[in-house]
Amino acid sequence: MRFPGSLGIRILRPPGNPGAAHEAVFFFTTREHLAAWEASPERQAWLRKAEPFTEGEPDFRISTGLEFFFIPPEAGATLSATGTVGGPGPTPARPPAWKQACVVMLAVYPCTLVASLILHPVVHNWPYWLATFARSGTVVLMMTYGVLPCLTRLLSPWLYGPRKV
């Protein structure tokens, strides 16, 4: 999908029941980009194209947070922002919360160290709350766009177990 602010789409397939409801998860950089997509003629056209494949009214939900970093890699086809597709298969269970917490901690700690080292020369004379805000924002950006996606891929065998072929 090519739309301003789009980070891609992931189609989640239900495990062991190909006839059950599938979910399409759309990723956007901001709520404003999501709102623009929801109001767009392109989205309306896609909804019309999907009508023959749906039963009843579609269910739309907006979620935010870390849970989408832990969508299992085999959770269906992935359509990236560049339009590439890959990985159909059954949806394995999400990893337990304690494993997710471990991965987040492994991401937060080095990001916090790096952000503090890089930003210290700039923010050391700022009010504490503002310096903390700058460091936190930097950590969130580093985690969201680099460290956490890489860590979840790297630790995938531990998070989800061995791939079933």
GUNU-50691 format. One line per field, with one value per residue: residue number from 1; residue in one letter; x, y, z of N, C-alpha, C in turn. Coordinates in steps of 0.1 Angstrom, whole numbers, plus 5000, padded with zeros to 4 digits. Example, Ala and Ser with C-alpha at 12.3 -4.5 7.8 and 13.67 -1.06 7.14 Angstrom:
2
resi: c(1,2)
resn: c(a,s)
nu: c(5132,5128)
nv: c(4943,4978)
nw: c(5078,5071)
cau: c(5123,5137)
cav: c(4955,4989)
caw: c(5078,5071)
cu: c(5132,5129)
cv: c(4967,5000)
cw: c(5078,5079)
END
This chain:
165
resi: c(1,2,3,4,5,6,7,8,9,10,11,12,13,14,15,16,17,18,19,20,21,22,23,24,25,26,27,28,29,30,31,32,33,34,35,36,37,38,39,40,41,42,43,44,45,46,47,48,49,50,51,52,53,54,55,56,57,58,59,60,61,62,63,64,65,66,67,68,69,70,71,72,73,74,75,76,77,78,79,80,81,82,83,84,85,86,87,88,89,90,91,92,93,94,95,96,97,98,99,100,101,102,103,104,105,106,107,108,109,110,111,112,113,114,115,116,117,118,119,120,121,122,123,124,125,126,127,128,129,130,131,132,133,134,135,136,137,138,139,140,141,142,143,144,145,146,147,148,149,150,151,152,153,154,155,156,157,158,159,160,161,162,163,164,165)
resn: c(m,r,f,p,g,s,l,g,i,r,i,l,r,p,p,g,n,p,g,a,a,h,e,a,v,f,f,f,t,t,r,e,h,l,a,a,w,e,a,s,p,e,r,q,a,w,l,r,k,a,e,p,f,t,e,g,e,p,d,f,r,i,s,t,g,l,e,f,f,f,i,p,p,e,a,g,a,t,l,s,a,t,g,t,v,g,g,p,g,p,t,p,a,r,p,p,a,w,k,q,a,c,v,v,m,l,a,v,y,p,c,t,l,v,a,s,l,i,l,h,p,v,v,h,n,w,p,y,w,l,a,t,f,a,r,s,g,t,v,v,l,m,m,t,y,g,v,l,p,c,l,t,r,l,l,s,p,w,l,y,g,p,r,k,v)
nu: c(5009,5007,5006,5006,5025,5021,5031,5029,5011,4997,4984,4966,4962,4939,4948,4948,4922,4912,4889,4880,4876,4898,4924,4933,4960,4968,4996,5005,5024,5014,4985,4972,4979,4967,4940,4937,4940,4917,4897,4900,4894,4907,4908,4880,4875,4890,4876,4852,4860,4866,4842,4829,4842,4836,4817,4788,4791,4822,4847,4862,4891,4912,4944,4971,5005,5029,5022,5020,5046,5050,5037,5035,5060,5051,5025,5008,5004,5025,5024,5045,5055,5067,5054,5059,5052,5048,5052,5028,5008,4999,4987,5008,5008,5010,5040,5046,5038,5060,5082,5080,5084,5110,5124,5117,5130,5156,5158,5153,5173,5200,5193,5186,5210,5226,5212,5214,5242,5246,5229,5236,5256,5241,5217,5224,5222,5196,5162,5154,5130,5126,5149,5147,5124,5134,5154,5137,5120,5139,5147,5123,5120,5143,5138,5113,5118,5141,5157,5138,5122,5144,5154,5132,5130,5156,5154,5134,5132,5134,5113,5090,5093,5106,5103,5076,5075)
nv: c(4988,5021,5050,5081,5081,5054,5023,4998,4967,4939,4908,4887,4854,4829,4803,4770,4771,4779,4791,4808,4841,4866,4889,4923,4942,4975,4996,5028,5059,5081,5092,5111,5105,5080,5088,5103,5082,5066,5083,5084,5082,5060,5040,5036,5025,5001,4988,4984,4966,4944,4935,4912,4892,4892,4886,4899,4930,4947,4946,4973,4983,5004,5002,5007,5006,4982,4956,4950,4946,4921,4903,4872,4859,4841,4848,4851,4866,4892,4926,4949,4984,4989,4973,4945,4910,4884,4852,4834,4815,4795,4811,4814,4813,4844,4854,4846,4871,4876,4870,4889,4912,4908,4911,4937,4950,4944,4959,4985,4992,4994,5014,5035,5040,5047,5070,5087,5091,5103,5125,5139,5160,5180,5184,5187,5210,5216,5219,5193,5177,5183,5175,5148,5142,5146,5126,5103,5105,5101,5074,5061,5064,5051,5025,5019,5021,5007,4991,4974,4960,4946,4931,4914,4899,4887,4873,4856,4826,4820,4834,4825,4798,4769,4771,4757,4735)
nw: c(5000,4991,5006,5022,5052,5057,5070,5062,5057,5075,5071,5091,5095,5106,5129,5117,5106,5078,5068,5086,5101,5088,5097,5089,5095,5097,5095,5106,5107,5122,5140,5125,5099,5097,5100,5077,5058,5065,5056,5030,4994,4982,5002,5005,4980,4982,5003,4990,4971,4987,4997,4984,4997,5024,5053,5067,5086,5086,5112,5128,5145,5165,5175,5197,5208,5221,5214,5187,5178,5184,5168,5155,5132,5113,5109,5087,5055,5046,5037,5027,5031,5007,4990,4988,4992,5015,5033,5039,5062,5091,5121,5147,5184,5202,5219,5254,5280,5297,5281,5261,5277,5285,5260,5254,5275,5268,5246,5255,5274,5261,5243,5259,5272,5249,5239,5261,5262,5237,5238,5261,5260,5248,5263,5290,5305,5304,5318,5340,5335,5308,5295,5301,5286,5260,5259,5263,5240,5220,5226,5222,5194,5184,5193,5181,5153,5148,5168,5182,5162,5149,5171,5177,5154,5154,5179,5174,5172,5200,5210,5197,5193,5175,5139,5122,5096)
cau: c(5000,5014,4998,5014,5025,5018,5043,5026,4999,4999,4972,4967,4954,4936,4955,4941,4909,4913,4876,4876,4879,4912,4925,4942,4965,4975,5005,5007,5033,5007,4970,4967,4980,4956,4927,4937,4937,4903,4888,4904,4887,4915,4903,4867,4876,4894,4865,4842,4866,4866,4828,4825,4849,4833,4803,4784,4799,4836,4850,4874,4896,4925,4952,4985,5013,5040,5018,5022,5059,5051,5029,5044,5064,5043,5011,5001,5011,5029,5026,5053,5053,5072,5045,5063,5043,5055,5050,5015,5009,4990,4991,5012,5004,5020,5048,5041,5041,5073,5092,5079,5090,5125,5128,5116,5141,5169,5158,5152,5185,5210,5188,5187,5225,5231,5205,5219,5255,5246,5222,5241,5263,5231,5206,5228,5218,5181,5154,5154,5118,5128,5160,5142,5115,5143,5160,5126,5116,5150,5147,5111,5123,5153,5132,5103,5122,5153,5161,5128,5120,5156,5154,5121,5135,5167,5150,5122,5131,5131,5100,5078,5096,5111,5093,5070,5074)
cav: c(5000,5034,5060,5089,5076,5040,5015,4985,4959,4925,4900,4877,4842,4822,4790,4758,4773,4789,4797,4818,4856,4871,4903,4931,4952,4986,5004,5042,5066,5090,5091,5119,5097,5070,5094,5106,5069,5062,5092,5085,5074,5047,5031,5032,5016,4988,4982,4979,4954,4934,4931,4898,4882,4894,4883,4909,4943,4945,4951,4981,4987,5011,4998,5012,4999,4973,4943,4947,4942,4907,4895,4861,4860,4832,4852,4854,4873,4906,4935,4960,4997,4988,4964,4931,4901,4871,4845,4829,4804,4796,4821,4809,4822,4854,4849,4850,4885,4877,4870,4902,4921,4906,4917,4952,4955,4943,4971,4998,4995,5000,5026,5045,5043,5055,5083,5095,5095,5112,5138,5146,5173,5190,5186,5186,5223,5218,5214,5178,5172,5185,5166,5134,5141,5144,5112,5094,5105,5094,5060,5055,5064,5041,5012,5017,5020,4999,4980,4963,4951,4937,4921,4904,4890,4879,4864,4849,4812,4819,4840,4817,4784,4766,4772,4744,4735)
caw: c(5000,4990,5012,5032,5066,5058,5073,5056,5061,5078,5071,5101,5092,5118,5129,5115,5102,5067,5065,5097,5098,5087,5101,5082,5104,5090,5104,5102,5115,5131,5140,5114,5086,5098,5098,5062,5051,5067,5049,5016,4983,4980,5012,5002,4969,4987,5011,4980,4965,4997,5000,4981,5006,5038,5058,5077,5087,5091,5125,5127,5158,5164,5187,5197,5218,5218,5210,5173,5176,5187,5159,5151,5119,5104,5111,5075,5044,5050,5026,5033,5025,4993,4982,4987,4999,5018,5045,5044,5071,5103,5131,5160,5195,5206,5230,5268,5284,5303,5271,5255,5287,5284,5247,5255,5284,5261,5237,5262,5281,5253,5237,5269,5273,5237,5239,5272,5258,5226,5241,5273,5257,5243,5272,5304,5312,5303,5330,5341,5328,5293,5291,5302,5275,5248,5259,5261,5226,5212,5229,5215,5180,5182,5195,5171,5139,5146,5177,5186,5150,5147,5182,5176,5143,5159,5190,5169,5177,5214,5213,5191,5192,5162,5128,5118,5081)
cu: c(5009,5004,5007,5013,5023,5031,5041,5014,5003,4986,4974,4957,4951,4943,4945,4927,4909,4900,4872,4881,4894,4912,4935,4947,4973,4983,5007,5017,5026,4992,4965,4968,4970,4943,4926,4934,4922,4893,4890,4895,4894,4910,4889,4866,4880,4883,4854,4847,4866,4852,4825,4832,4846,4819,4799,4793,4813,4838,4863,4878,4909,4932,4966,4992,5023,5035,5020,5036,5060,5040,5038,5048,5056,5028,5004,5010,5014,5030,5033,5050,5058,5064,5049,5054,5051,5049,5036,5018,5000,4996,4995,5008,5014,5028,5042,5046,5055,5084,5092,5086,5105,5130,5127,5127,5154,5170,5160,5166,5196,5206,5189,5201,5230,5225,5211,5233,5255,5240,5228,5248,5253,5222,5211,5224,5203,5174,5153,5142,5120,5139,5155,5132,5123,5149,5149,5122,5126,5149,5135,5114,5133,5147,5122,5108,5135,5155,5150,5124,5132,5156,5144,5124,5146,5163,5138,5121,5128,5117,5088,5081,5101,5099,5089,5068,5064)
cv: c(5012,5045,5068,5084,5061,5032,5001,4979,4945,4919,4888,4866,4834,4808,4779,4759,4783,4796,4808,4832,4858,4885,4910,4942,4962,4993,5018,5049,5075,5087,5100,5112,5086,5076,5098,5093,5065,5071,5092,5077,5061,5037,5026,5023,5002,4981,4977,4966,4942,4928,4917,4888,4884,4890,4893,4922,4940,4952,4960,4985,4994,5007,5004,5005,4989,4960,4940,4944,4927,4899,4885,4862,4852,4836,4856,4861,4887,4914,4947,4973,4998,4979,4950,4923,4889,4865,4840,4817,4805,4806,4814,4818,4832,4849,4854,4864,4886,4877,4884,4913,4920,4913,4932,4957,4954,4954,4984,5002,5000,5013,5038,5050,5052,5069,5092,5100,5105,5126,5146,5160,5184,5194,5187,5199,5225,5214,5199,5172,5173,5176,5151,5132,5139,5131,5102,5093,5098,5079,5054,5054,5053,5027,5009,5014,5012,4988,4970,4955,4941,4927,4910,4894,4881,4869,4855,4834,4811,4824,4831,4802,4781,4767,4758,4745,4726)
cw: c(5000,4994,5022,5046,5068,5060,5068,5062,5065,5078,5080,5097,5104,5118,5126,5110,5090,5064,5075,5093,5098,5092,5093,5092,5096,5100,5098,5112,5125,5130,5128,5101,5086,5094,5083,5054,5053,5059,5034,5006,4981,4990,5009,4990,4973,4995,5001,4974,4974,5000,4996,4990,5021,5041,5069,5076,5092,5104,5125,5142,5156,5177,5186,5208,5212,5212,5196,5169,5178,5180,5153,5136,5109,5104,5098,5065,5050,5037,5032,5026,5011,4984,4980,4996,5003,5031,5048,5053,5083,5113,5144,5171,5197,5218,5244,5271,5289,5292,5264,5264,5286,5271,5248,5264,5276,5250,5244,5268,5272,5246,5246,5271,5261,5237,5250,5268,5247,5230,5252,5270,5253,5255,5287,5311,5310,5316,5329,5333,5313,5288,5291,5290,5262,5247,5256,5246,5217,5214,5221,5200,5176,5183,5184,5157,5137,5155,5179,5174,5148,5158,5181,5165,5148,5170,5186,5174,5192,5217,5209,5190,5178,5151,5124,5103,5076)
END
